[in-house]
Amino acid sequence: MSQDGGSYHHGDLRTACLRAARELLEENGSAALSLRAVARRAGVSTGAPYRHYADREALLSAVAAEGYRELAEHLAAAHPSPATPDELADVAVAYVRFALDRPAVFRVMFAEPCDPTNQDRVDATAAIKDYVRGIARAAFPHGDPDALSTMVWALVHGLAFLHLDGKLDASTPDVVADHVRTTVHALFTATPAMPQTTATPLGQATT
């Protein structure tokens, strides 16, 4: 790898830029990320990243897409098709662990604006959604799979950010895993606390 004036020579520029972007994100957060900083970190000319990424948003979308693919692999490794509370808890723990192990990438995936027309990102996101929808169908076979997949994702995703942002104890992996498992099992053991009643029209007194 070398630079000569405005030229560059690199075996895999795209991968080098993504690696540099992720390193910078983990070190300094997204505010300091720029294509110029990525070029410096990758050891290429300042114009080289533009051969693959039109702007910073395109680079962030590429980072997010890579993160989604890694997350999908991480969840499938925990269990490819969870159907029981214990199996779903394993996947939930893996999801939260992914967020805690890759905080900067996780925030780019879910908290940074990314180009919704970036096909790589769209495809990677769709794979996660399909996986979660499959979980909903297996775990709750008699419900609306779309609504239930949203519920499952919201629960696990909320746990991830609550631990990531220090709202829940993330002092050790075991503490996190125990809390996530307890929460998932509570979803399956909870019973309705309120009876089904007919709503009272506004303004009408109740007795």
C-alpha positions in Angstrom: 0.0 0.0 0.0 1.5 3.4 -1.0 0.6 6.9 -1.9 2.0 8.9 -4.7 0.6 12.4 -5.1 -3.1 11.9 -5.5 -2.9 8.3 -6.4 -3.2 5.2 -4.3 -2.5 1.5 -4.5 -4.5 -0.8 -2.3 -5.6 -4.4 -2.7 -9.0 -4.0 -1.2 -9.9 -0.3 -0.7 -13.5 -0.9 0.2 -12.6 -3.3 3.1 -9.8 -1.0 4.2 -12.1 2.0 4.4 -14.8 0.0 6.4 -12.1 -1.2 8.8 -10.7 2.3 9.3 -14.2 3.7 9.8 -15.1 1.1 12.4 -11.8 1.8 14.3 -12.5 5.5 14.3 -16.0 5.0 15.4 -14.9 2.9 18.4 -12.2 5.3 19.3 -14.0 8.7 18.9 -17.7 8.1 18.1 -19.5 9.1 14.9 -19.0 12.9 15.4 -15.4 12.7 14.4 -15.9 10.4 11.4 -15.2 11.8 7.9 -14.0 10.4 4.7 -10.8 12.4 5.1 -10.2 10.8 8.5 -10.9 7.4 7.1 -8.4 8.0 4.2 -5.7 8.9 6.7 -6.4 5.9 8.9 -6.4 3.5 5.9 -3.2 5.1 4.5 -4.6 6.1 1.2 -5.1 9.4 -0.6 -7.9 11.7 0.6 -9.9 11.2 -2.6 -9.6 7.4 -2.6 -12.6 6.6 -0.4 -14.9 8.5 -2.8 -14.4 5.7 -5.3 -16.7 3.6 -3.2 -18.6 6.0 -1.0 -20.2 9.1 -2.3 -20.3 10.8 1.1 -20.2 10.2 4.8 -23.8 9.0 4.9 -22.9 6.3 2.3 -20.0 5.2 4.4 -22.2 5.0 7.5 -24.7 2.9 5.6 -22.0 0.5 4.6 -20.9 0.2 8.2 -24.5 -0.4 9.3 -25.0 -3.0 6.6 -21.8 -4.8 7.7 -23.1 -4.6 11.3 -26.5 -6.1 10.4 -24.8 -9.0 8.6 -22.6 -9.7 11.7 -25.6 -9.4 14.0 -27.5 -11.9 11.9 -24.6 -14.4 12.1 -24.3 -13.8 15.8 -28.0 -14.5 16.4 -28.0 -17.6 14.2 -25.0 -18.9 16.1 -27.0 -18.5 19.3 -29.9 -20.5 17.8 -30.9 -20.6 14.1 -34.7 -21.0 14.8 -35.6 -20.4 18.5 -39.0 -21.7 19.5 -38.9 -22.1 23.3 -38.5 -19.5 26.0 -35.0 -20.8 26.8 -34.0 -20.6 23.1 -35.4 -17.2 22.7 -33.5 -16.1 25.8 -30.3 -17.4 24.3 -30.9 -15.2 21.2 -31.8 -12.2 23.4 -28.6 -12.5 25.3 -26.7 -12.7 22.1 -28.4 -9.6 20.8 -27.6 -7.6 23.9 -24.0 -8.9 24.0 -23.5 -7.8 20.4 -24.5 -4.3 21.3 -22.2 -4.2 24.3 -19.3 -5.7 22.4 -19.7 -3.4 19.4 -21.3 -0.2 20.8 -20.2 2.2 18.1 -21.3 0.0 15.2 -24.6 -0.8 17.0 -25.3 2.9 17.4 -24.6 3.5 13.7 -27.0 0.7 12.9 -29.8 2.1 14.9 -29.2 5.6 16.0 -27.4 7.3 13.1 -29.2 8.5 9.9 -28.3 6.2 7.0 -29.4 6.2 3.4 -32.6 4.1 3.2 -32.0 3.5 -0.5 -28.6 1.9 0.0 -29.4 -1.6 -1.3 -26.7 -3.3 0.7 -28.1 -1.9 4.0 -31.7 -2.6 2.9 -30.9 -6.3 2.2 -29.0 -6.7 5.5 -31.8 -5.1 7.5 -34.4 -7.3 5.8 -32.4 -10.5 6.8 -32.7 -9.4 10.5 -36.4 -8.7 10.2 -37.1 -12.0 8.5 -35.2 -13.8 11.3 -37.2 -12.0 14.0 -40.5 -12.7 12.2 -39.5 -16.4 12.1 -39.0 -16.2 15.9 -42.5 -14.7 16.4 -44.1 -17.4 14.3 -42.4 -20.2 16.2 -42.8 -18.7 19.7 -46.3 -17.4 19.2 -47.9 -19.5 16.5 -51.5 -18.2 17.0 -50.7 -14.4 16.9 -50.1 -11.8 14.2 -46.5 -12.5 13.2 -45.8 -8.9 12.1 -47.1 -7.4 15.4 -45.4 -10.0 17.5 -42.1 -9.7 15.7 -42.2 -6.0 16.4 -42.9 -6.8 20.1 -40.0 -9.3 20.3 -37.6 -6.9 18.6 -38.7 -4.0 20.7 -38.2 -5.9 23.9 -34.7 -7.2 23.0 -33.6 -4.0 21.4 -34.8 -2.0 24.4 -32.8 -4.2 26.7 -29.7 -3.7 24.5 -29.9 0.1 24.7 -30.8 0.2 28.4 -27.7 -1.8 29.2 -25.6 0.1 26.6 -26.6 3.4 28.1 -26.0 2.4 31.7 -29.7 2.4 32.7 -29.4 -1.3 33.6 -26.4 -3.0 35.3 -23.9 -4.1 32.7 -21.0 -4.7 35.0 -20.3 -8.3 34.0 -21.5 -10.5 31.2 -23.2 -12.8 33.7 -25.2 -10.0 35.2 -26.4 -8.9 31.8 -27.3 -12.5 30.7 -29.2 -13.2 33.9 -31.3 -10.0 33.6 -32.0 -10.6 29.9 -33.1 -14.2 30.5 -35.3 -13.2 33.5 -37.0 -10.5 31.3 -37.6 -12.9 28.4 -39.1 -15.6 30.7 -41.3 -13.0 32.3 -42.8 -12.3 28.8 -44.0 -16.0 28.7 -45.1 -16.3 32.2 -47.1 -13.0 32.6 -50.9 -13.2 32.8 -53.4 -10.5 32.0 -53.8 -8.2 34.9 -56.9 -6.4 33.7 -60.3 -8.0 32.7 -61.6 -7.4 29.3 -64.4 -4.8 29.6 -66.3 -2.5 27.3 -64.9 1.0 27.2 -67.1 3.7 28.8 -67.9 6.6 26.5 -66.2 9.8 27.5 -68.4 11.9 29.7 -70.5 9.0 30.9 -70.3 8.2 34.6 -69.3 4.8 35.9 -70.9 3.1 38.8 
